């Protein structure tokens, strides 16, 4: 059994720990790092997984999942560089950070896999895209795929596509939440109580997502099935197009992609 250390036990790190345990990974083969002692003690009580220092995790783990914020990566890499065990796999969940950053700061030949997950990981429904670094083998990719598969769906992509993935599915849940928020407000504007409007829209979102996933139909076909000639839906669609909602969404996702590229470039000068 592979020993896994999650470096950074925030929401995503905790969700991964929980998913690994639920998939049958023994807690004795799991560990995590956490800067705040109270939080560390809480997670140990909740899951039975021990909290350790970064140096200990680096020496003991076969795979280390880096789940810290991108701005916190520099001190973590410094700690790892001096204590990482030979052959240990590093799996990065850090948005925007390329595998080359890790490879240049960690011991020569360290296998790195880059992952872009998203927040539905906390309910076991993440969409994670994974890419291999220069030294990551097929076995390393399969190991990363197995870990992330415990908390959702996994797809392999070339690393050159990771910034697009970040913009589309990494940030994607925020777009859906934004849309749901606006639709609930619309329900209130039309005279519905907030709780009723929320129930109507959230269940509609859940049902629509299941139809998209399970029917195999193209989104256009599913939308057209709801859109009757001269009906209410086509009038609403006309207003969405009139206000440029489609174009705004395309521009928003492009902006998110560009920011992901910037985050990666900001760390290029730190590579040795």
PyMOL commands that set and color helices and strands:
alter all, ss='L'
color gray80, all
select helices_A, chain A and resi 11-22+27-29+37-47+54-60+70-81+99-105+119-123+138-149+159-170+172-189+194-215+219-226+232-242+245-266+268-270
alter helices_A, ss='H'
color red, helices_A
select strands_A, chain A and resi 4-7+30-33+50-51+63-66+89-92+112-116+126-132+152-156
alter strands_A, ss='S'
color yellow, strands_A
deselect
rebuild
show_as cartoon
